[in-house]
Every structure is written in structure tokens, then in C-alpha cells.
Amino acid sequence: MSTKIYFYTKSFPPDPILLQSEGTRKAVSGLASGLAERGAEITILCEGEEDGWFAMPEGYKIQCFETAKANQSFNIPNGLKQFIQQKLDSSNIVVLSGIFQPSIYAMASHLRKCSIPYVMMPHDPYNPAIFRKNAHLKWLYWYLLERQVLKQAKAIQVLDARHGAFLRSLKINTPIIEVPNGFSPADVHSEDTLSWNTDDSPPQFFFLGRIDAHNKGLDLLLDAFAQIPKATNPKLTLQGVDKGDRQRLEKRAVALAIANRTRFLNPDHTVSTPLLIKNYDVFCLPSRFEGFGLSALEAMLAGRVLLVSEVAGIAPHVQASGCGVIVSPTVAAIRQGLMELLERRSEWKEMGLKGREYTFEHLRWDKISAHALERYRQLVL
């Protein structure tokens, strides 16, 4: 009998473009695909405008339940409640995908009522930096709701084992499962499509992700970039969905006198992420807090060199492969890291290929899902 595993996430449209356009959805889809390939029966539970059932080509199913509440809510659809009561039992496991979300709290409460075990998959770490923005609301939610959900979970699934330390410091002693992000075959392009800028052309720095200054450290990146000597003629591009900070960051670039060397681009979901990234030289992820950094993994697939914050889950992999530099999320450290990579320009191709080879060996979804499936099975023995 195959193992039945359910994932819950508020929104999960059965559209390949939409699933690939948002990091957490892409991660859930990748893991679900890998688990299905291993023989597990995977269903993703979500909410939408109408009830629906979809068989995805990757081998997993999506079960959508009609809801009148498109935004986060402490109420989950009656259809979803009934599905759980009628179709699930204590031999199943439900992975709850999200952090600080009322719908996750509501799902966890209903699962406990039905005696069905669940795993929390927050994606982001409970790093102190995550509490600094909207601190009063975050801490209130933490003490009233979030920590209860975490304490009563069968396990907490983290993208980097180091993130367990943040949970322990918050007095959460729930078992930890480490499941990093991976890549699918569709993300891999021939080495023949890649090239490296090791001559005197202007070096191109690149960030791809949510334009969220606090989370992604983009204000720090701009300040550090402004301190790079103009003689090197560096360029910086930031591309992604605006989370409300783009205009402020554009004004900051003007104030720093780097607007003529900095550009902001809207997201482009028509092109594979590694193919976008390969047009630049150095991929930057200077986050204040970061679960993993899926775009950084895709930069490794594109053979790029990376500057990555030490807090990101991908940092140990960048360090182990030798494809970039690891920095603390401070202006001084980011500037030093950028300068180091410029000084090592002749090594960019060698470093980039090391990162690419490392991902092939260690970060394939088939390997990651095999480990995850074993851990899930142990939880319901």
C-alpha cells in the first residue's frame, strides 16, 4: 500500500506558470513531484473560487475547496473539513505550508480535533529578524497562536538544520526534519547555453525575488553597491514582484547616486529562471532572514557565482561547493563580498561550474524526496 501524504496551502492554482512564479508554491510542487515519483500518493489541499480536482502531470493531485474568503482567514471551508473527516485518518500525515497564517492555525486545530498528525513547514526560519518588522503584531500572534501550532505538530520541517536553533531558543522542542529545496529536470539547461564574463566588460550583479527590502536585505545591497568603485563600472539589476518597497528603493538609488547603474524590472514568468539568471554575472541574496533561497539554487544551475547571506538555508551548499561568498547581512560585509568576487573575476567560470556540479550531486528532488518520505513514514509508525 502506498503512503498517503497531504499538503495544505491556502492557494495552489493548477496552472504551471502560476506554480512556477512563486517560490513556496514551486518548492511544494517540486517536493510533491519527487514524493509521487517515489511511489507516495500525494494530494495538495487548497482553497479557491470553486471545488475542483486536478491530476497534475508531475504525478500528484490537487483538491481545491470553494471558499468565500480569498485572503487569510481563521475559517476553512466546510467542504475541506468534511474531506478531512471522511478521507483521512491517523495513518496519514498532513504537511502545513506557511508561517504566521490564520488558515494554518485553523487547519492545525481541525486536524488535532480529528486526531490526524501534521507537520509544520514554515519555509522561513523563526530568525529574530523576522520579528522586527511589525514586531508588536508578530509577537502577539506568536504567543497566542503560532507557538501552539508548532508545539503540537508531529515535526517541524525546516530547509536548513541550523534553523532548528531559532526554534529551540523560543522554547519549541518539537522534532526537526531537514528537507532542503531542490530542482527539477526542467530547470537544467545545457552547459553550451552558458557563458562567463571574465573580460573587461561591466560586471553585472543581479537579484531575483520578492522586492521586499527588509526580508531580502535589498536596502543593504543598494548601500553596499554604492560603495563599489565606479572605475569597475558595475551594474545592478533587481527583478521581481513588488511587495510595496520598489518605489522606496528606487528613491534610495537616486539618493545614493547609483540610479544610472541600477535598474528595477518586473517579473518575467515566460522564461525559465536559470535562463534569466545566466544573463548576469553575480547573483546576490543578502537576506536578513531566508528559509533557503530557491532562486540562488537556480543561479547555481546557471553556473553563476553567488553572494549569499549566512542566514539563508542555501549558504552551506554555496560554501561547500565553492561557488561564491557567504556574508553577514550588513552593508560592510556585503560590500566586502562584492569586492572579493570582483577580484576573483578570472575564477568565475570555474566557480560557477563547481556550483552547478554540486547541485546535480546533492540537490536533486529525487534524492531529497527519498529522505523526506522516509521521515514522514517514521512519524506515523
Protein Blocks (a to p, Z undefined) as FASTA:
>chain_A
ZZddddddfbacfbfklmmmpmklmmmmmmmmmmmmnopacddddddfbdcddddfkopa
cdddddfblbacfbdcfklmmmmmmmgcfkbccddedehifklmmmmmmmmmnopacddd
ehpacbfklmmgoklmmmmmmmmmmmmmmmmpmbdcdfbfklmmmmmmnopabdcddddd
dddfklpccfklpccdfbfbdcddddeddddfklnommmmmmmmmmpcfklopacddedd
dehjmmmmmmmmmmnopmmmgccddddfkbcfklmmmmpmbdcdfbfbdfkopmlmmmmm
nopacdddfkbmklmmmmmnopaccddddfklmmmmmmmmmmmmmmmmmmmmmmmmmmmm
mmcfklmmmmmmmmmmmmmZZ
